[in-house]
Amino acid sequence: MGQREELLEQTIRLFEPLVERHGFRPPTVATVGRSTHLDYLSTELGVEIEFDWREFQAFVLLVRLEGGELPDGYYVANGRTVRKHLKEVFRKRAWAMVDWGSRQPSEEDIIGYLTDVRDMLLPRIRELLELGETLF
């Protein structure tokens, strides 16, 4: 198994509680160009983990779903914001968060970062689901 596949499998295991405890669908995995997206979809809100393989970074975003599915646009669709970085949402609400900065992480750093993100996301996920569209 290659490094990317192993990293994706580890990430899926890390975020299993979204499916097992919070009603999200199992993740879809899509690779386009030099990035791979893991998308966990609920009814109105999605959690997207994006891997940028060129920069070897991971980003976690919240996604406004359209009819329970991913929107057509990336940051904007039909004139509305549809994606926000999780850090931005936490910062706006003055919620505690881990900020790893913008350094180039190793594979171990990415798993550590995603573990930290999971640990700050899961206690807030019900609140985020309730806030729904108001997050955008």
Summary of the structure (lengths in Angstrom):
residues: 136
radius of gyration: 14.2
end to end distance: 38.0
largest distance: 41.3
contacts: 371
relative contact order: 0.16
helix: 39%
strand: 27%
